[in-house]
Amino acid sequence: MPEHAPLRAAIIGTGAIANAHAAALAATPDAELVAVVDRDPAFARAFAERWGDPATFDSLDALLASGTVDVLHVCTPPGVHAEQAIAALDAGLHVVCEKPAALSLDELDAMTDAAARNDRRLAVVFQQRTGSAAAHVRGLLDSGALGRPLVATCQTLWFRDPAYFAVPWRGKWATEGGGPTLGLGIHQIDLLAWLLGDWASVQGQLWRLARETQMEDVSTAVIAFAGGTVASVVTSALSPRETSSIRIDTERATVTVDHLYGHGHEHWRITPAPHVDPDLAAAWALPEVEEASGHDPLVRDIYAALVSGRPLPSTATDAARSFEIVTAIYSSAASGAMVTPDTLRRDLDRLRSLESPITDLRRA
Ligand SMILES: NC(=O)c1ccc[n+]([C@@H]2O[C@H](COP(=O)([O-])OP(=O)(O)OC[C@H]3O[C@@H](n4cnc5c(N)ncnc54)[C@H](O)[C@@H]3O)[C@@H](O)[C@H]2O)c1
């Protein structure tokens, strides 16, 4: 039994990803799903029937006025994340927000400010940071056991057909905020940055090769990290054999993870360099107890922190770093120049909106 009463949770946006949140809440002793909200009442009712019959509301205002909730899970399309998260934080709720947290860094900054002024927590969902393998590899990198990380590759090679871009909120700057770099690649870019730390510069390009969209369907970028690692990053929505991959070559080993939407130990490999003593390399083995990445461990750890008053886990904080890197890819594509954290903060257009020119290579 938990030492504290469970926190009362609500979900706004009862579409596809809300099911992962409801399942994670059901598995968390520190949480109880008490309400759901959708602008389509039929969606909310059908969802409530599947997930233990919480109360249903057709607007966030009505939910907040009810005073029955401690934590709001924002599972709506990204165009309304900022306004919904800020309203909930100002009403005294904690917020767990799906990626991408917002449409722009300005919006994300406003959400972070709202959390700070209300002394509430804002957790952004990057569930690929979770799992025992990612934690183990981060520990090896942070301790210096693998030596300095030198060169990395980071690939999000996914396939999204024309119908995916035809969904009304997708494929438009105003409602989706960015293309696959923001919507899809941000998971792997975020995991890479969670493993390697602060970024120092980004050069990026945006390409439209095949799909009907206002944005890119492919992007390419080079990220230099402050710790002295250089990474080549490709994000594609056009790749029939799908994979999500990170490779980091350090002074003493190559670390790889090759998966699609989540990873367990079988997806990770640590290969020692030829000069490394096999006994030393044996000590890098993944832990015996395995936990796969996913919403369940993330939500469990967020609620454990909330009920105990501890800071949020590192798997749920620092959402701005990968959002900055993604914004820098758009900023660099617009200017043609290398972008640093300083120059990014001076690109006022890109701080407000990622909208950038795309190099169109489609054939008639
Ligand atoms: N973490 C992940 O792996 C992951 C995976 C898929 C989607 N997502 C993210 O989750 C979010 C939602 O994606 P989805 O695929 O579930 O979308 P979806 O279209 O399936 O569901 C969105 C729901 O929000 C409702 N909605 C829209 N506007 C609303 C409003 N103003 N107020 C209340 N309800 C509203 C819609 O009626 C719909 O039920 C996006 O930000 C997406 O990027 C994350």
The ligand as a Gaussian input file, in Angstrom:
#p B3LYP/6-31G(d) Opt

LIG

0 1
 N        4.936000       9.805000     -26.483000
 C        4.606000       9.174000     -27.606000
 O        5.187000       8.158000     -27.975000
 C        3.452000       9.709000     -28.427000
 C        2.843000       8.881000     -29.384000
 C        1.752000       9.399000     -30.107000
 C        1.338000      10.713000     -29.913000
 N        1.994000      11.492000     -28.994000
 C        1.593000      12.889000     -28.796000
 O        0.355000      12.915000     -28.106000
 C       -0.427000      14.049000     -28.537000
 C       -1.782000      13.553000     -29.046000
 O       -1.549000      12.675000     -30.118000
 P       -2.634000      11.529000     -30.504000
 O       -1.984000      10.745000     -31.580000
 O       -3.142000      10.860000     -29.306000
 O       -3.770000      12.467000     -31.139000
 P       -5.302000      12.066000     -31.440000
 O       -5.716000      12.926000     -32.580000
 O       -5.460000      10.575000     -31.537000
 O       -6.090000      12.500000     -30.104000
 C       -6.242000      13.847000     -29.725000
 C       -7.546000      13.958000     -28.921000
 O       -7.624000      15.307000     -28.423000
 C       -8.976000      15.777000     -28.608000
 N       -8.891000      17.241000     -28.673000
 C       -8.406000      18.003000     -29.683000
 N       -8.432000      19.316000     -29.336000
 C       -8.956000      19.373000     -28.089000
 C       -9.229000      20.429000     -27.193000
 N       -8.963000      21.714000     -27.530000
 N       -9.751000      20.139000     -25.976000
 C      -10.043000      18.844000     -25.634000
 N       -9.803000      17.798000     -26.464000
 C       -9.257000      18.060000     -27.665000
 C       -9.449000      15.120000     -29.879000
 O      -10.866000      15.080000     -29.945000
 C       -8.820000      13.718000     -29.743000
 O       -9.670000      12.837000     -29.045000
 C        0.418000      14.757000     -29.592000
 O        1.150000      15.800000     -29.000000
 C        1.359000      13.660000     -30.080000
 O        2.602000      14.146000     -30.590000
 C        3.016000      11.008000     -28.251000

